[in-house]
Amino acid sequence: MKSSRFMQAAVLTFAVAAVSLLAGRSQVFAAQNPIPPPPQNQPDTAPKHEMPAPTNLKVLPKDLTGPQVHEIMEKWEGELGTGCKTCHAVDPKNLGPNGKPRLNFADDSKEEKQTARKMYKMVEEINASYIAKIDSSGDPVTCGTCHRGHLGPEPFVAKPEKEGPH
């Protein structure tokens, strides 16, 4: 028993020493190789992600711009733990600069896109018809409320009941 605790203490001491050593080395490396600040008053030369005006909005407001729709889609991606290809079909006839097919965002052929539209309408209905009518209800419902970073909603698991008087 004592040798087991001694071994655990030795491993812990070694781990702390290793982390300290690595942290010191990374500070030395950072001091020797500082990241230069971005150039001042120079145009941004990084390639921009093209975000054209949307052409097939059926549930989102039709006056949204490409960047606005892109921002909404990125939020949904995070809340659902998925990527663009889940809902948007690949267009093999439209190749990007990297030679890979681009996505056809207007295409309605994927069932997942139809499901996303239904779920969006459901969330809007919940927020407008229920959440908005509760004083101090807090944040509105979002995709993440149920999905929590997973494509399928996360099942609710109740905490075990405490034993004893209630």
Secondary structure by P-SEA (a helix, b strand, c coil): caaaaaaaaaaaaaaaaaaaaaaaaaaaaaaacccccccccccccccccccccccccccccccccaaaaaaaaaaaaaaaccccccccccccccccccccccccccccccaaaaaaaaaaaaaaaaaacccccccccccccccccccccccccbbbbccccccccc
